[in-house]
Amino acid sequence: MSTYTDAERERAQRRFFWLQAMRLGALAAVLAGIAITQDVLGAPYWLGLVLALGGVFAFFFAPPLLARRFKADDAKLPDRLEP
Protein backbone atom coordinates (compact mmCIF):
# COMPACT_ATOMS: atom_id res chain seq x y z
CA MET A 1 0.00 0.00 0.00
CA SER A 2 1.33 3.41 -0.95
CA THR A 3 1.80 6.12 1.65
CA TYR A 4 1.24 8.90 -0.88
CA THR A 5 -2.10 10.61 -1.29
CA ASP A 6 -3.83 10.85 -4.66
CA ALA A 7 -3.02 14.57 -4.85
CA GLU A 8 0.69 13.93 -4.29
CA ARG A 9 0.73 11.16 -6.89
CA GLU A 10 -1.10 13.33 -9.41
CA ARG A 11 1.31 16.23 -8.81
CA ALA A 12 4.31 13.93 -9.31
CA GLN A 13 2.85 12.51 -12.54
CA ARG A 14 2.17 16.01 -13.87
CA ARG A 15 5.72 17.11 -13.07
CA PHE A 16 7.21 13.99 -14.67
CA PHE A 17 5.17 14.68 -17.80
CA TRP A 18 6.48 18.25 -18.07
CA LEU A 19 10.09 17.18 -17.55
CA GLN A 20 9.83 14.56 -20.29
CA ALA A 21 7.94 16.91 -22.62
CA MET A 22 10.72 19.46 -22.21
CA ARG A 23 13.36 16.87 -23.05
CA LEU A 24 11.41 15.66 -26.09
CA GLY A 25 10.88 19.21 -27.33
CA ALA A 26 14.57 19.98 -26.93
CA LEU A 27 15.48 16.83 -28.85
CA ALA A 28 13.07 17.83 -31.64
CA ALA A 29 14.72 21.27 -31.79
CA VAL A 30 18.18 19.68 -32.08
CA LEU A 31 17.04 17.38 -34.87
CA ALA A 32 15.30 20.21 -36.72
CA GLY A 33 18.40 22.36 -36.36
CA ILE A 34 20.60 19.61 -37.77
CA ALA A 35 18.17 19.08 -40.65
CA ILE A 36 18.25 22.79 -41.45
CA THR A 37 22.04 22.98 -41.39
CA GLN A 38 22.23 19.97 -43.72
CA ASP A 39 19.77 21.60 -46.18
CA VAL A 40 17.11 18.93 -45.61
CA LEU A 41 14.67 21.62 -44.48
CA GLY A 42 14.52 24.94 -46.29
CA ALA A 43 15.42 27.58 -43.74
CA PRO A 44 18.36 29.90 -43.10
CA TYR A 45 21.54 28.26 -41.86
CA TRP A 46 21.72 30.54 -38.81
CA LEU A 47 18.27 29.35 -37.72
CA GLY A 48 19.49 25.77 -37.79
CA LEU A 49 22.45 26.66 -35.61
CA VAL A 50 20.27 28.51 -33.14
CA LEU A 51 17.81 25.62 -32.93
CA ALA A 52 20.53 22.99 -32.54
CA LEU A 53 22.49 24.88 -29.88
CA GLY A 54 19.36 26.02 -28.06
CA GLY A 55 18.02 22.47 -28.11
CA VAL A 56 21.23 21.09 -26.63
CA PHE A 57 21.14 23.72 -23.91
CA ALA A 58 17.47 23.01 -23.20
CA PHE A 59 18.00 19.24 -23.15
CA PHE A 60 20.75 19.33 -20.55
CA PHE A 61 20.01 22.42 -18.44
CA ALA A 62 16.27 23.13 -18.56
CA PRO A 63 14.99 19.97 -16.79
CA PRO A 64 17.21 20.49 -13.71
CA LEU A 65 16.13 24.13 -13.57
CA LEU A 66 12.49 23.07 -13.81
CA ALA A 67 13.00 20.44 -11.09
CA ARG A 68 14.56 23.11 -8.88
CA ARG A 69 11.48 25.26 -9.47
CA PHE A 70 9.25 22.33 -8.47
CA LYS A 71 11.23 21.85 -5.26
CA ALA A 72 10.97 25.55 -4.44
CA ASP A 73 7.19 25.31 -4.86
CA ASP A 74 7.17 22.29 -2.53
CA ALA A 75 8.83 24.31 0.20
CA LYS A 76 5.69 26.46 0.32
CA LEU A 77 3.40 23.45 0.80
CA PRO A 78 2.50 21.92 4.15
CA ASP A 79 4.32 18.74 5.17
CA ARG A 80 1.45 16.51 3.98
CA LEU A 81 -1.48 17.44 1.80
CA GLU A 82 -4.86 17.06 3.38
CA PRO A 83 -7.16 14.59 1.55
ABEGO torsion letter per residue (X at the ends): XBABBAAAAAAAAAAAAAAAAAAAAAAAAAAAAAAAAAGABBBBAAAAAAAAAAAAAAAAAAAAAAAAAAAAAAAABBABBBX
